[in-house]
Amino acid sequence: MAASINDTPATVRARRAKSAGIPLSAGMILVTLGVVYGDIGTSPMYTLKAIMSGNGGLATMSTDVVLGALSLIIWTLTLITTVKYVLVAMKADNHNEGGIFALYSLVRRCAKWLIIPAMVGGAALLADGILTPAVTVTTAIEGLRTVDFCYAIMGDNQGIVVAITLAILCALFLMQKAGTSTIGKAFGPIMTLWFAFLGVSGLVHVIGNVGVLRALNPVRGLTFLFDGNLNAAGVMVLGNVFLCTTGAEALYSDMGHVGKANIYASWPFVKACLIINYLGQGAWIIANNANASLMAVPDLNPFYQMLPEQLRVFAVILSAFAAIIASQALITGSYSIVSEAVRLDLMPHMRVNYPSETKGQIYIPMVNNIMWVGCMGVVLLFRSSEHMEAAYGLAITVTMLMTTLLLFTYLSKVRHKMGLAIPFLVFFGAIEAMFFFSSLTKFFHGGYVTVLLATAIFVVMYVWRRGTAIEHTQTVYLPVDKYLDQLFDLSHDEDYPLLADNLVFLTNDSSFDKLDRDVLYSILDKRPKRAKAYYFLNVQVTDEPYTHEYIVNNFDTDFLFKVQLRLGFKVNQRVNTYLYQIVSDLVANNQIAAQNHRYSIYREHSNVGDFRFCLLRKVISPETDIPGFDARVMELKYLIRRLCGSPAKWYGLESSNIIFEYVPLFSKAKQQHKLKRIEYAGAKPAGRIASASAGSAAATAPEDDEPEDIFSSAMKGEREKNLADATSALVGGDTASFKPLVIDEDDEEDSEE
């Protein structure tokens, strides 16, 4: 259906109403339990164990030590997860989407440099998302050794553990294409049972020693942290305490998948079960810290030891499922993070699938495959969970610090609550800085892998964003109406062969009266392309699942059309099919002449002619005047772009007639030596040739309402200079210096991206 260029306020309100967040419901609460809390929900399996091991073992765990450690855990969960993320961060949503990039999109107008903490935090979180599934699944499989019949099969053969882990990871990543809603419904009941099990198993021991409730006093935690007689690890113990809240950032990122209302409703239950279980473990440790037989147990884990013997088999199996589900929170969170990064032009466009009726439920095949390969590589590299856990949590502390910085900007600049913003920054900045420095001890024990992964992801973001800023220095929009006469003459000029009845250019430009210089250059200058009608098509994805709309500007002509195709996020983007419908409408409305074909396999010939699609790609020529560093950046960006697939596949044009054309990145070329002509001795004087002059058309920079960042700001002078050059030159700029690279026609298919 066609839509007007200017939507009415009522239409806008209706769209916003439809795109409201996911509502509160019992079913979605179950999905939330299955999707969001897996990571933080498995923390009782190893947090107190790690603290006890770092403090010297069971014999050192006196009542004051246990109460102090429990106090740190409880208040870390309360301050970091509940206060910072649930109460503060989740208020900073961008159209119901959460995560560090959604937060950055709210504050990026406040300062140009904020893009750096957003990139650093996003890269660290994605790196941790690759490590987490490998750690949790391996830990779960190793835990099966505590069951006698499993140990009889597995023994101490770590190769079996690795093989089972890889098989489970393969199954987990293969399931992602079914959608997080489907997975959540399957995992939800299991995680509900898991949290109930945590609460009940801990409550039994708390009832036996209610004195453990003294750990709710935060003074106990501070005393333990700074008293060397109680805490042998000193401040470095925070590196282990931090394990209790590693899933907090994923909780914020997954907000778009399940809706904030469902997180608000489910978090109190989850937190209560976690704290009760920690208190129960503490009560058991206090009751058994003098037990000589337990002191002799290697790698003692109070989570399992506090359970009755007959329940341990059930606990190990249930914890194995919970650990597998823990990977899901990071995977789904990674989809959200990458989706936001693409919208902010920090990552290349990738194919996004929407497996359910809810826009928040997304699946990105390329991200899924990269994480899959990364997790498999981590398992094969480290092989055991002991080595992997050394790296666990280091990267997420960086993300938390960056999120705190962005939240400070949001509170102070967007919400204008400086009185709240400054204490927030000082308080949480200090806490998370302590967590970060205490986690640095993990660097040489495996943390370097996470750092390397985060660095690689940051490089991709940096290259893509800086490359985009470099490209924008050469982007010039030209008014279409200044070229109507030339386009009309070309479409009727029989000196040129007819390329197609309908020639279509896919553009990123959403304006209705201008075109990128590259498009007009391709039609008029690079071997003029004659067609009966020209279409400049821009595809917009709406927040509704099944939108089928289009807007068309025909410039009062019957041969040139600027079309915006609005498709819902669940709609398959078969551009050729929808464009055929649009042309049929134009013919039916007498806005374009019928394109009757003399020949056809059908008895009734169509009044819509053939289509040819032109996809433009920028390249760097040897003559391009660009500094060496920027040239390497652009080469790497174009390599990344090729690896991410072709727009022909995104828009369903695989079987269509496509032209791939390449235009130079820069109109400015290196100064070349001027050739000196030597007159031929026998030449005769030639007659004078009259020179033709062309009118000029006003060139404009891209009408971009996006705020500047440090990348685009650094290129601002170059962008303005190039715009001035294009404005002062002949029509569309000096095409003599805008010649594209000559590419062999036979190589076009090989160069398809």
C-alpha positions in Angstrom: 0.0 0.0 0.0 1.2 3.5 -0.7 1.8 6.1 2.0 2.1 9.8 2.0 5.4 11.5 2.3 4.5 13.3 5.5 2.8 11.0 8.0 0.2 12.7 10.3 0.8 13.0 14.0 -1.9 10.5 14.6 -0.1 8.0 12.3 3.1 8.6 14.2 1.4 8.1 17.6 -0.2 4.9 16.3 3.2 3.6 15.1 4.8 4.4 18.5 1.9 2.7 20.3 2.4 -0.4 18.3 6.2 -0.4 18.9 5.7 -0.1 22.7 7.8 -2.5 24.9 6.9 -6.1 25.4 4.1 -6.2 28.0 4.1 -7.9 31.4 2.7 -11.5 31.2 3.2 -14.8 33.0 4.4 -16.4 29.7 7.1 -13.7 29.2 8.2 -13.9 32.8 8.9 -17.5 32.2 10.8 -16.6 29.0 12.7 -14.0 31.0 13.8 -16.6 33.6 15.0 -18.8 30.7 16.8 -16.2 28.6 18.1 -13.5 30.9 19.3 -15.0 34.2 21.3 -18.0 33.2 24.7 -16.3 33.7 24.1 -14.7 37.0 22.0 -17.7 38.1 24.9 -20.1 38.0 27.2 -17.9 40.1 26.5 -19.8 43.4 28.2 -22.8 41.9 31.6 -21.2 42.0 31.7 -17.8 43.8 32.1 -18.8 47.4 34.2 -21.7 46.3 36.6 -19.3 44.6 36.7 -16.9 47.7 37.4 -19.8 50.0 40.2 -21.2 47.8 41.8 -17.7 47.5 41.6 -17.2 51.3 43.5 -20.5 52.1 40.8 -23.1 52.3 38.1 -24.3 54.7 40.3 -24.1 57.8 40.6 -20.3 57.4 36.9 -19.7 57.1 36.0 -18.5 60.5 32.6 -17.0 61.3 33.8 -13.4 60.8 35.5 -14.4 57.5 32.3 -16.1 56.2 30.0 -13.2 57.3 32.4 -10.7 55.7 32.5 -12.6 52.4 28.8 -13.1 52.3 28.3 -9.4 53.0 30.5 -8.4 50.0 28.5 -10.8 47.8 25.1 -9.6 49.0 25.9 -5.9 48.6 27.7 -6.4 45.3 24.5 -8.0 44.0 22.4 -5.2 45.5 24.5 -2.2 44.4 25.7 -3.4 41.0 22.8 -5.4 39.8 19.8 -4.1 41.6 20.6 -0.4 42.0 22.8 0.3 39.0 21.3 -1.9 36.3 17.7 -2.7 37.4 16.8 0.7 38.9 19.0 3.1 37.0 20.3 1.6 33.7 17.0 0.1 32.6 15.4 3.5 32.8 17.8 4.6 30.0 16.3 2.5 27.2 16.3 3.4 23.5 12.9 2.5 22.1 12.8 -0.4 24.7 16.2 -1.6 23.7 19.0 -1.9 26.3 22.7 -2.4 26.3 25.7 -0.1 26.1 25.1 0.9 22.5 21.5 1.8 23.2 22.7 3.9 26.1 25.3 5.6 23.9 22.6 6.4 21.3 20.9 8.5 24.0 24.0 10.5 25.0 26.1 10.8 21.8 24.9 14.3 21.2 26.4 15.4 24.5 30.1 14.9 23.6 32.0 13.7 20.6 34.4 11.5 22.6 31.7 9.4 24.2 31.9 7.1 21.2 35.2 5.7 22.6 33.9 4.3 25.9 30.9 2.9 24.0 33.2 1.1 21.6 35.5 -0.2 24.3 32.6 -1.4 26.5 30.8 -3.0 23.6 33.9 -4.8 22.4 34.7 -6.1 25.9 31.1 -7.4 26.4 31.1 -9.2 23.1 34.5 -10.8 23.9 33.1 -11.9 27.3 30.1 -13.3 25.4 32.4 -15.6 23.4 34.2 -16.8 26.6 31.2 -17.4 28.8 29.5 -20.3 26.9 32.9 -22.1 26.8 33.5 -21.7 30.5 30.0 -22.5 31.8 29.4 -25.6 29.6 32.9 -27.0 30.3 32.3 -26.5 34.0 29.0 -28.2 33.8 30.4 -31.3 32.0 33.3 -31.6 34.5 30.8 -31.5 37.3 29.2 -34.7 36.0 32.3 -36.5 37.3 31.0 -36.2 40.8 28.2 -38.6 39.8 29.6 -42.2 40.2 28.1 -43.7 37.1 29.2 -40.7 35.0 32.8 -40.9 36.4 32.9 -44.6 35.6 32.4 -43.7 31.9 34.4 -40.4 31.8 37.1 -41.0 34.3 39.9 -38.4 34.2 40.0 -38.3 30.4 39.7 -34.6 29.6 39.3 -35.4 25.9 35.9 -36.8 26.6 34.9 -33.6 28.4 36.1 -31.5 25.5 34.2 -33.6 23.0 30.9 -33.5 24.9 31.4 -29.7 25.4 31.9 -29.1 21.7 28.8 -31.2 20.9 26.7 -29.2 23.3 28.0 -25.9 22.0 27.1 -27.0 18.5 23.6 -27.9 19.5 23.2 -24.6 21.4 24.3 -22.4 18.6 22.2 -24.4 16.1 19.1 -23.7 18.3 19.5 -20.0 18.0 17.8 -19.7 14.6 14.6 -20.9 16.3 14.4 -17.7 18.2 15.0 -16.7 21.8 11.2 -16.9 22.5 11.1 -20.6 21.6 14.3 -21.2 23.5 13.1 -19.2 26.5 9.9 -21.3 26.7 12.0 -24.4 26.8 14.6 -23.1 29.3 12.1 -21.1 31.4 10.7 -24.1 33.4 14.2 -25.4 34.0 15.5 -22.1 35.3 12.4 -21.7 37.5 13.1 -25.1 39.0 16.8 -24.1 39.3 16.1 -20.9 41.3 13.6 -22.7 43.5 16.2 -25.4 44.2 18.7 -22.7 45.1 16.3 -21.1 47.5 15.1 -24.2 49.2 18.6 -25.8 49.5 20.0 -22.7 51.1 17.0 -22.0 53.3 17.4 -25.4 55.1 20.8 -24.3 56.4 19.8 -20.7 57.1 17.1 -22.0 59.4 19.7 -24.0 61.3 21.9 -20.9 61.8 19.9 -17.7 61.6 23.0 -15.9 62.9 24.2 -15.9 59.3 21.7 -13.1 58.6 24.3 -10.8 60.2 25.9 -10.8 56.8 23.3 -8.3 55.7 25.2 -5.6 57.6 27.5 -3.9 55.0 30.1 -3.1 57.8 30.9 -6.8 57.9 31.9 -6.7 54.2 34.1 -3.6 54.6 35.8 -5.0 57.7 36.6 -8.2 55.9 37.9 -6.4 52.8 40.5 -4.3 54.6 41.4 -6.5 57.6 44.4 -8.5 56.7 43.9 -10.9 59.6 40.6 -12.0 58.1 41.2 -11.7 54.4 44.5 -13.2 53.2 43.9 -12.0 49.6 43.4 -8.4 50.5 41.5 -6.2 48.0 42.3 -8.8 45.3 39.5 -10.9 46.8 37.1 -8.6 44.8 38.2 -10.4 41.7 36.4 -13.5 43.0 33.5 -11.6 44.7 32.8 -10.1 41.3 31.8 -13.5 39.9 28.5 -13.2 41.7 27.3 -10.4 39.3 28.9 -11.2 35.9 25.4 -11.5 34.3 24.3 -8.0 35.2 25.3 -6.4 31.9 23.7 -9.1 29.9 20.5 -8.5 31.9 20.5 -4.9 30.6 21.3 -6.0 27.0 18.5 -8.5 27.0 15.9 -6.0 27.9 14.8 -5.7 24.3 14.2 -9.4 24.0 11.9 -9.8 27.0 10.7 -6.3 28.0 11.7 -4.3 31.1 8.4 -5.0 32.9 9.1 -8.7 32.9 12.6 -8.2 34.3 11.2 -5.9 37.1 8.7 -8.6 38.0 11.2 -11.6 38.0 14.3 -10.1 39.5 13.1 -10.0 43.1 12.5 -13.7 43.0 15.8 -14.4 41.3 17.8 -12.2 43.8 16.1 -13.7 46.8 16.9 -17.2 45.7 20.5 -16.3 45.0 21.0 -14.6 48.4 19.4 -17.4 50.4 21.6 -19.9 48.7 24.7 -17.9 49.4 23.6 -17.6 53.1 23.0 -21.3 53.2 26.5 -22.1 51.9 27.9 -19.7 54.5 25.9 -21.4 57.3 27.3 -24.8 56.2 30.9 -23.5 56.1 30.6 -22.1 59.6 29.2 -25.4 60.8 32.0 -27.4 59.2 35.1 -25.2 59.2 36.8 -27.5 61.7 35.9 -30.8 60.0 39.2 -32.5 59.3 37.8 -34.9 56.7 36.4 -32.1 54.7 39.7 -30.2 54.8 41.3 -33.1 53.0 38.8 -32.9 50.1 40.6 -31.3 47.1 38.8 -28.4 45.3 36.0 -28.4 47.9 32.8 -26.8 46.7 30.3 -25.8 49.4 27.5 -25.6 46.8 27.5 -29.4 46.4 28.8 -30.4 49.8 25.9 -28.7 51.7 23.4 -31.0 49.9 22.4 -34.4 51.2 24.1 -37.3 49.6 21.0 -38.5 47.8 20.3 -35.1 46.2 23.8 -34.5 44.7 23.1 -36.5 41.5 20.0 -34.4 40.9 21.9 -31.2 41.8 24.7 -32.0 39.4 22.4 -32.8 36.5 20.3 -29.7 37.1 23.3 -27.5 37.4 24.6 -28.9 34.1 21.4 -27.7 32.4 21.6 -24.4 34.2 25.2 -23.8 33.1 24.2 -24.5 29.5 21.3 -22.1 29.8 23.8 -19.5 31.2 25.4 -19.3 27.8 22.1 -18.2 26.3 22.0 -14.9 28.1 25.3 -13.8 26.6 24.4 -15.1 23.1 21.1 -13.2 22.9 22.7 -10.2 24.5 25.3 -10.2 21.8 22.6 -10.1 19.1 21.2 -7.0 20.7 24.6 -5.4 21.0 25.5 -6.0 17.4 22.1 -4.8 16.2 22.6 -1.5 18.0 26.2 -1.2 16.7 25.0 -1.6 13.1 22.4 1.1 13.6 25.1 3.4 14.9 27.3 2.6 11.9 29.9 1.0 14.2 29.7 -2.3 12.4 28.8 -3.4 8.9 25.2 -4.2 7.8 24.5 -7.9 8.4 21.4 -10.0 7.7 19.0 -10.0 10.7 16.3 -12.6 11.1 13.2 -12.1 13.3 12.1 -15.6 14.3 9.0 -14.5 16.3 6.3 -11.8 16.2 8.2 -9.6 18.6 10.8 -7.2 17.2 13.1 -7.7 20.1 13.5 -11.4 19.2 16.4 -11.3 16.7 18.9 -13.8 15.2 22.0 -12.6 13.4 23.5 -15.6 11.5 27.0 -14.0 11.1 27.3 -13.1 14.8 26.0 -16.6 15.7 28.6 -18.3 13.5 31.5 -16.1 14.8 30.6 -16.8 18.4 30.3 -20.4 17.6 33.8 -20.7 16.1 35.2 -18.5 18.9 33.7 -20.7 21.7 35.0 -23.8 20.0 38.4 -22.3 19.8 38.5 -21.3 23.5 37.5 -24.8 24.5 40.2 -26.4 22.3 42.8 -23.9 23.5 42.2 -24.2 27.3 40.6 -27.6 27.4 39.7 -27.3 31.2 37.5 -24.9 33.1 40.2 -24.2 35.6 42.2 -22.5 32.9 39.2 -20.7 31.4 38.0 -19.3 34.7 41.2 -17.4 35.1 40.0 -15.2 32.3 36.4 -15.1 33.4 35.0 -11.7 34.3 38.0 -9.5 33.4 36.5 -8.0 30.3 33.1 -7.4 31.9 34.6 -5.1 34.5 35.7 -2.9 31.6 32.2 -2.8 30.2 30.8 -1.9 33.6 33.1 1.0 34.0 32.2 2.3 30.5 28.5 1.9 31.2 29.0 3.9 34.5 30.6 6.7 32.5 27.8 6.8 29.9 25.1 6.6 32.6 26.8 9.6 34.3 26.4 11.5 31.1 22.8 10.4 30.7 21.9 11.5 34.2 23.7 14.8 34.0 23.1 15.9 30.4 19.9 14.2 29.4 18.0 13.9 32.6 19.7 17.1 34.0 20.1 15.5 37.5 23.7 16.6 38.3 23.1 16.1 42.0 22.4 12.4 41.3 25.0 12.0 38.5 28.1 13.0 40.5 27.5 10.7 43.5 26.6 7.9 41.0 29.9 8.3 39.1 32.1 8.6 42.2 30.4 5.7 44.0 30.1 3.1 41.3 33.2 4.3 39.5 35.2 3.6 42.7 33.6 0.2 43.3 34.1 -1.0 39.7 37.6 0.4 39.5 38.5 -1.8 42.5 36.9 -4.8 40.8 38.8 -4.1 37.6 42.2 -3.8 39.2 41.6 -6.9 41.4 40.7 -8.8 38.2 43.9 -7.7 36.4 45.7 -10.6 38.3 43.9 -12.9 35.9 45.5 -11.4 32.8 48.5 -13.8 32.6 46.4 -16.8 33.6 44.1 -16.6 30.6 42.7 -13.1 30.7 44.9 -12.2 27.8 42.6 -14.2 25.5 39.6 -12.0 26.4 41.7 -8.9 26.0 42.8 -10.0 22.5 39.3 -10.8 21.5 38.1 -7.4 22.8 40.9 -5.7 20.9 40.0 -7.4 17.7 36.4 -6.4 18.0 37.4 -2.8 18.9 39.6 -2.7 15.7 36.6 -3.7 13.6 34.5 -0.9 15.1 37.3 1.6 14.8 38.0 0.8 11.2 34.3 0.8 10.2 33.6 4.1 12.0 36.7 5.9 10.8 36.2 4.5 7.3 32.6 5.9 7.2 33.9 9.3 8.3 36.4 9.2 5.5 33.7 8.2 3.0 31.5 11.1 4.2 34.2 13.6 3.2 33.4 12.7 -0.4 29.6 12.3 -0.2 27.8 15.0 -2.1 24.1 15.1 -2.8 22.9 16.8 -5.9 19.3 18.1 -6.6 17.6 15.7 -8.9 15.5 18.4 -10.6 18.6 20.0 -12.1 19.3 16.9 -14.1 15.8 16.1 -15.3 16.5 17.5 -18.8 19.6 15.4 -19.3 17.9 12.2 -18.0 14.9 12.8 -20.2 17.1 13.3 -23.3 19.2 10.2 -22.4 16.1 8.0 -22.0 15.0 9.0 -25.6 18.4 9.1 -27.2 18.5 6.2 -29.6 22.2 6.6 -30.3 22.7 4.7 -27.0 21.4 1.1 -26.7 18.5 0.5 -24.3 20.0 -1.0 -21.2 16.7 -1.9 -19.5 13.1 -0.9 -19.4 13.5 -0.2 -15.7 16.9 0.7 -14.3 17.0 0.5 -10.5 19.6 1.9 -8.1 19.6 0.9 -4.4 20.5 3.8 -2.2 21.0 4.5 1.5 19.7 8.0 1.0 16.2 8.5 2.5 15.6 12.0 1.1 13.0 12.5 -1.7 14.6 15.2 -3.8 18.3 14.6 -3.9 20.7 11.9 -5.1 24.2 10.9 -4.2 26.7 12.2 -6.9 27.9 8.6 -7.5 24.4 7.6 -8.7 24.1 10.4 -11.2 27.7 10.0 -12.3 27.0 6.3 -13.0 24.0 7.2 -15.2 25.3 10.2 -17.1 29.1 9.9 -17.2 30.2 6.3 -16.8 28.9 5.0 -20.2 25.5 6.7 -20.2 22.8 4.2 -19.3 19.7 4.6 -21.3 16.4 3.2 -19.8 12.7 3.9 -20.2 12.4 4.6 -16.5 14.9 5.2 -13.6 14.2 4.2 -10.0 16.2 5.2 -6.9 15.1 2.8 -4.2 15.6 3.1 -0.4 14.4 0.3 2.0 13.3 1.2 5.5 12.5 -1.5 8.1 9.7 -0.5 10.4 8.9 -1.4 14.0 5.8 -3.3 13.0 6.1 -6.9 11.8 4.1 -6.8 8.6 4.2 -3.3 7.2 3.8 -3.1 3.4 4.0 0.5 2.3 5.8 2.7 -0.2 6.2 6.4 -0.9 7.1 7.6 -4.4 8.2 11.0 -5.7 7.9 11.2 -9.5 9.2 14.8 -9.9 6.2 15.4 -12.2 7.7 13.0 -14.8 6.9 9.6 -16.2 10.4 8.3 -16.3 12.1 9.1 -12.9 11.0 7.9 -9.5 12.5 8.2 -6.0 10.9 5.3 -4.0 11.0 4.6 -0.3 9.9 1.0 0.4 8.7 0.5 4.0 8.7 -3.2 5.1 8.0 -4.7 8.5 10.8 -6.5 10.3 9.1 -9.8 9.6 8.7 -9.2 5.9 11.0 -10.9 3.5 12.8 -8.2 1.6 12.2 -9.5 -2.0 12.8 -6.1 -3.6 12.3 -7.2 -7.1 8.8 -8.6 -6.3 7.7 -5.4 -4.5 9.1 -3.2 -7.2 7.2 -5.1 -9.9 4.0 -4.3 -7.9 5.0 -0.6 -7.6 5.5 -0.3 -11.4 2.2 -2.0 -12.0 0.5 0.6 -9.7 2.2 3.4 -11.6 1.0 2.0 -15.0 -2.5 1.5 -13.6 -2.5 5.1 -12.4 -1.2 6.4 -15.7 1.9 7.7 -14.1 4.1 5.8 -16.4 3.5 4.4 -19.9 2.8 0.7 -20.3 6.0 -1.3 -21.1 4.5 -3.8 -23.5 6.8 -6.6 -24.7 6.5 -8.1 -28.1 7.8 -11.5 -27.0 6.8 -13.6 -24.0 6.2 -17.2 -22.9 2.8 -16.1 -21.6 -0.4 -15.7 -23.6 -1.2 -12.4 -22.0 1.9 -10.2 -22.2 2.7 -8.1 -19.1 2.6 -4.3 -19.3 5.6 -4.1 -17.0 9.0 -4.4 -18.7 12.3 -5.9 -17.5 14.4 -4.7 -14.6 18.1 -4.2 -14.1 19.6 -3.4 -10.7 22.8 -1.4 -10.4 24.8 -1.8 -7.2 27.6 0.8 -6.7 30.8 0.1 -4.7 33.6 2.5 -3.8 37.2 1.5 -4.4 40.6 3.1 -3.8 42.6 3.7 -6.9 46.4 4.0 -7.0 46.0 7.7 -7.8 43.9 8.4 -4.8 45.3 11.2 -2.7 44.9 9.7 0.8 47.4 9.3 3.7 48.8 5.9 4.1 47.0 5.1 7.4 43.6 6.1 6.1 44.3 4.1 3.0 44.9 1.0 5.1 41.7 1.8 7.1 39.7 1.9 3.9 41.2 -1.3 2.5 40.4 -3.1 5.8 36.9 -1.7 5.8 36.2 -2.9 2.3 37.6 -6.3 3.2 35.2 -6.5 6.2 32.3 -5.4 3.9 33.1 -8.3 1.5 33.1 -10.8 4.3 29.7 -9.6 5.5 27.9 -10.6 2.4 26.2 -9.0 -0.6 23.2 -6.6 -0.6 22.0 -8.7 -3.5 21.3 -11.5 -1.0 19.8 -9.2 1.7 17.3 -7.9 -0.8 16.5 -11.1 -2.6 18.2 -10.2 -5.9 20.3 -13.3 -6.4 18.4 -14.3 -9.6 17.9 -10.7 -10.9 19.9 -8.9 -13.6 22.5 -7.0 -11.7 25.2 -4.6 -12.7 28.1 -4.2 -10.2 29.9 -0.9 -10.7 32.9 0.6 -9.0 33.5 4.3 -8.4 36.6 5.8 -6.8 36.5 6.8 -3.2 38.1 10.2 -3.8 37.6 12.7 -6.5 40.8 14.3 -5.4 43.8 12.6 -7.0 47.5 12.8 -6.5 49.2 15.4 -8.7 50.5 13.8 -11.8 53.3 15.0 -14.1 52.0 17.0 -17.0 52.7 15.5 -20.4 54.4 17.7 -23.0 53.1 17.4 -26.5 55.6 17.3 -29.3 54.1 18.4 -32.6 54.2 16.1 -35.5 56.2 17.7 -38.2 53.8 16.9 -41.0 50.6 17.9 -39.1 48.3 20.4 -40.8 46.6 23.2 -38.8 43.2 22.1 -37.4 40.1 24.1 -37.4 38.8 25.6 -34.2 36.3 23.6 -32.2 33.7 25.5 -30.4 33.7 24.9 -26.6 30.5 24.0 -24.9 29.6 25.3 -21.5 27.4 23.7 -18.9 25.2 25.2 -16.3 26.0 24.5 -12.7 23.9 22.9 -10.1 24.1 23.5 -6.4 25.7 20.6 -4.5 25.0 19.9 -0.9 26.5 17.8 1.9 24.5 14.8 3.1 21.5 16.0 5.1 22.5 14.1 8.2 20.9 14.8 11.5 23.3 12.5 13.2 25.5 14.1 15.9 29.2 14.4 15.2 31.7 12.2 17.0 35.5 12.4 17.1 35.8 10.6 13.8 33.4 12.7 11.7 34.6 15.9 13.5 38.2 15.1 12.5 37.1 14.9 8.9 34.9 18.0 9.0 37.4 20.3 7.3 38.1 17.8 4.5 34.4 17.3 4.0 33.7 21.0 3.7 36.5 21.6 1.3 35.4 18.8 -1.0 31.8 20.1 -0.9 33.1 23.6 -1.9 35.1 22.1 -4.8 32.0 20.2 -6.1 29.8 23.3 -5.8 32.2 25.5 -7.7 32.8 23.0 -10.5 30.7 22.1 -13.5 27.5 20.1 -13.2 28.0 17.6 -10.4 31.6 18.4 -9.9 34.7 18.1 -12.1 34.1 14.7 -13.7 37.5 14.7 -15.3 39.0 14.0 -11.8 36.1 11.7 -10.9 36.8 9.0 -13.4 36.3 5.6 -11.9 38.7 2.7 -12.1 38.3 0.6 -15.2 37.3 -2.9 -14.2 37.1 -5.7 -16.6 33.4 -6.7 -17.1 34.4 -10.3 -16.7 35.6 -9.7 -13.2 32.3 -8.2 -11.9 30.9 -11.5 -10.7 34.2 -12.4 -9.0 34.1 -9.1 -7.2 30.6 -9.6 -5.9 30.4 -8.9 -2.2 
